Amino acid sequence: MDNPYPYDAKPYTVKPEVTEVSAGNVCTNLAALKTASGTTVTDHSAFNTYLKNLLDYDYTLKTNQLIDLQNKCASTCTVKLLEEPLALPVALVTPASSTSRKLACTDVSTAITTFEGIYTTVSTTSKLYQVLLTNYLNPLSS
């Protein structure tokens, strides 16, 4: 399978490049990640480090680019053009799902056990394992 994904979800195969921030997923997702990071409003460096650790290779923004993005997402900002085009991580551009249900730990544990029974030859430390497991678990939360 070239691009396995559940049901009708659209896969993002490349990081989209944006030049302008409009109301929508980017600002909503950025605000949610900022809250989850527990960093202060002015501690941009700590937030940038949090995003690098969380999103790994998909996150390539520099601190000054992140500051520009946050400033453009501010409700008081009237000019939404970014200082330079940015390749945003997929986590910022995908729609936040409001229909996801919360899963019990036992549901997830059972699903992982079933998954590992199906994919017995895939090493749990490989990137392939992470991709397959993500695609296997996605339908559970929708």
HUQUI-V996762 format. One record per helix or strand of 2 or more residues. SS is the DSSP state (H for helix, E for strand). FROM is the first residue (numbers start at 1). LEN is the number of residues. If there is no record, write none. Layout:
ss = {SS,SS}
from = {FROM,FROM}
len = {LEN,LEN}
//
This chain:
ss = {E,H,H,H,E,H,H,H}
from = {17,25,44,63,81,90,105,127}
len = {4,13,15,11,7,4,14,15}
//
